[in-house]
Every structure is written in C-alpha cells, then in structure tokens.
Amino acid sequence: MTKLDLTHLDIPVLGIAAWSGTGKTTLLEAILPRLRERGLRVAVIKHAHHEFDVDTPGKDSHRLRQAGAVPMLVASKRRFALMMETPELEEADLSQLIEQVKPLSPDMILIEGFKAWNMPKLELFRCNVDKPLRAFEDKWIRAIATTDDVELPHGIERLDLDNHDVIIDWMMAWPSRWVTMRQGPRE
C-alpha cells in the first residue's frame, strides 16, 4: 500500500475504488452537481492508467510545454490548466496532487483511482464485472455501494449503488466524520 500522511490533512479525502467498468465516473458525474447544490465544494483527482494530454498539439501552450516549461499553466477568464511533465516518476504522487488542490479550499477531495493508496474509500461493486470485492483485502474501505446481495466484511456500511440520494447523504456526512476516518484502517 502506498503511504499517504492523513494525520495533518484537514480537507477530507475519500477514495472511490472500483474495478474498471463498474461506473465510477458515471456515478460521480451524476452526484457532483447535487453535492454542489447542497453547498459542498468537491474537488476530484482522477488517476489515468494511460498517457494522456489535455493540450492541443500546435497551440502555444503545447509548444511551450514541449520546449521544456515545467510546469506550464494556461489560463483564460473561464478556466486554467496546469500541465507538468513527470518523466522521473513511475507513478503519479497523490500527496503532491493533493497539495496542488488544497489552496483552492474545497470542502472535500474525491479521488478516483489510486486504489493502492492508504486512504478511506467507498468501493463500488457489481457482480457482473466478474472481479472480487476489494474490501476483504483493503482495510481502508469504509462502505460499499452495490446492488448485489454479497457478503460484506464486518464493520462496512452497505449503500445502494442505484440510490444516489443515499450516496449523496453519506458523502455529505463525510466531512464531519473525517477526523475519525483518517486515523487508520478498520480492524
């Protein structure tokens, strides 16, 4: 398990862990606007398992990044994007990414992917994906959202994956539970 120091992290983080094809992004896309409507500012850090580029070849920002700008920040009146080449890293450093988001003062940070990191997680599970439940191995999983009748480890909350209201209520309560949840994995 990759180490993340949660003891001094005041902004609550919650990992969203699931096998590919379970619907992580679909769920987040559905609930993020509703969390915002209820007054929760939520940042999302998403892990990509492949090389990706948010810049367009030929544009000034892409040309400058290719020329060696580290980092390259492009901004307009509506948005900004920070791009950083990290060839020396084998994998993205979640601690560093959280530090990038912290100055923006979100109420909570949802982390999609990064399932090997030690942080409290909500696991999404569907039997038809034909992969095992991660909660038996990962003691950081605090709840499982599923529609399937599967046995859960002791002490894990069950949420209905198709009932977004229940998941939203659970996430709205997360900041108030953060101090306790960041202390360590479940027994």
N, C-alpha and C positions, 0 to 999 in steps of 0.2 A: 504494500500500500504506500502510495506517495504521500509524504508528510506535508501537512498544511497547519500552520500555527493559528488556531482558532481562539486561543485564550485572550488575545488582545484585540480581536476583531469585533468592533461594536456594531457594524452593519450585519444583520442576519444574512446568512447564505443558506441556500437549500439546493442540493443537487437533484436533478431529475434524471434518474437512471432507468434505462430500459434497453432491451435488445433492439437492433435496427428493425424497423417495420412495425413497431408497437404503437407508434403515434405520438412521440414526444413533441415534435414540432406542431403537429395538428392540435394537440391539447393546449400548448402554450399560445398558439395563435387564437384559439377560442377564448381563453380565460384572461389573457393580458388586458384587453380593453375593459373587461369587467372589474379587474383589480384596480385599474386606473380610475374607473367610475366611482369606486368605493374609497378613493383617496390614497391608494398605495402606489408610490412611485417605484417601479420594479425595473432594475437593470438585468440584462441577460448576457451571460458569457456562454458562447456556444463553441464546442470543440468540433473541428472538421477533421475527418480521417484522411484527407487528401490535400494535395496542393490546391490552393485557390487564389484568386486575385479579385480584388474589388475595384481595381483600377483598370482603365481602358488603354491598351497599347496605343501609342501615338500622342496621347494627351500629355500636357505639360507635367502633371504630377507623376505620371508613369515614367516619363523620360527622366525626370529629376531623381526619382527613386532608383531607376536603373543606373543612373550616373553615380549613385552612392549616398544619397541623402539618408541619414539614419537618425531619427525617424523622418518620415515625410508626412506632413499634416496638410490636408487640403480643406478649405473652408469656404462656405457661402453664407448668405443670410439665413438659410434654412437648415443647414447641417454641416458637420465636419467629419472627416475620416482621418484616423491616424494609422499609417501603414509603417510597419517595421520589418525589415528582413532579419531573420534569426537563424542563419545557416549554422551557427555554432551550437544550437540547441537540438537535441534529439527529439524533444517533445516540448510543447508549449508549457510554460511555467505558470500555473494557476495563481500562485501567490503574486507574481508580477502583474498578471492581468487584473486581479482584484485591486491592486494598488492603483492601476490606471483608472478604474471606475470609481473608487472611493471619493475623490474630490468632487464628483458630480452629485454627491449626497443622496443616493437612492435610499428608500426605506428598506429595501431588501434586494439581494442579488440572487437570481436563479441561475444555476449552472447546468447547462445541458451537455451531457457527456462527462468527460473527466471522471469516469466511474471508478477508477483505481485510486482516487484521492480520498483521504480521510476527512469526510465532512458529512453532516447529516443529509440524508437523501430520502426522496419519495421515489419508490420504484413503481413503474408502470408495467403491468404484466398481462399478457394474453397467451392462453394455451396454444392458439393456432399459429403462433410464431415458432413453436416447437423448440423452445430453448428453456433451460431450467430457471427457476426462481432464484434470484441472486441473494435474497435476504438471508438464506441459510448460511452463506459464506461471508457476506458483508454485514458486519455488526453495526455499521453506521446507518443502515436503512431503518427509518422510523415509522414509515407507513407504506402500504402497498395499495395502489389503485388498480382494481381488476374487476372484470365482470364474471370471472370464472370462479367456480367453487373449488378452491385449492386450499390446502392446509398451510397456515402461516406460522412462522416461528413465534414463540411466546413473547408477548410484550409489543407486538407490532400492530399498529392500527390498520383496519381494513376500510378502504374508501371505494365507492362505486365509481369506476372509471368513466361510466356514461353519465354520471350525475355531476355536472360541472358546478352546481350550487354547493354541493358538499365539499368538493375540492377547493373551491374559492373560499368557503368559510374556514376550512382547515389552514389554507395559506394566509388568510387574514390574521389568524391567531398566531402564526409563526413568529413574528417579531416579539411578541410577549413571552414566548417560550424559549427564545434564543439563548439566554444566559444559561439555562439548564441544558439545552440540547447540545451546546458547543463543548460541554465538559468532557465528553468522550463517548465511545461506542457503548451500545447496550450490553448488558451482561450476557 
